[in-house]
Amino acid sequence: NVYTREAFRHTSVVAPIATGQIAGLGWRGYALALQWFIDRQQ
């Protein structure tokens, strides 16, 4: 979770074009992101 790290890491360069953001869920975040991507392809 970048928001618990140094302040300079809080600014994302991809956030303005991102559909959403998953943070702080550990490996579950990757699983949720992958499922979201699969659902969007159908």
C-alpha positions as CSV (number, residue, x, y, z in Angstrom):
1,N,0.0,0.0,0.0
2,V,1.8,3.1,-1.2
3,Y,-0.3,5.4,1.0
4,T,1.4,4.0,4.1
5,R,4.9,4.7,2.7
6,E,6.8,7.9,2.0
7,A,4.8,11.0,1.0
8,F,6.4,11.2,-2.5
9,R,4.9,7.8,-3.3
10,H,1.4,9.1,-2.8
11,T,1.3,10.8,-6.2
12,S,0.4,8.4,-9.0
13,V,1.3,9.2,-12.6
14,V,-1.4,6.7,-13.9
15,A,-4.3,7.6,-11.6
16,P,-5.7,10.3,-14.0
17,I,-6.3,7.7,-16.7
18,A,-7.1,4.7,-14.4
19,T,-10.6,3.2,-14.1
20,G,-10.0,2.4,-10.4
21,Q,-7.5,1.5,-7.8
22,I,-7.1,-1.4,-5.5
23,A,-4.7,-0.9,-2.5
24,G,-4.0,-2.5,0.8
25,L,-5.4,-6.0,0.1
26,G,-2.1,-7.8,-0.5
27,W,-2.3,-10.8,-2.9
28,R,-6.1,-10.5,-2.8
29,G,-5.8,-7.2,-4.7
30,Y,-4.2,-9.0,-7.6
31,A,-6.9,-11.6,-7.7
32,L,-9.6,-8.9,-7.6
33,A,-7.9,-6.9,-10.4
34,L,-7.6,-10.0,-12.6
35,Q,-11.3,-10.9,-12.0
36,W,-12.3,-7.3,-12.9
37,F,-10.2,-7.5,-16.1
38,I,-11.8,-10.8,-17.1
39,D,-15.3,-9.5,-16.4
40,R,-14.6,-6.4,-18.6
41,Q,-13.5,-8.6,-21.5
42,Q,-16.8,-10.5,-21.7
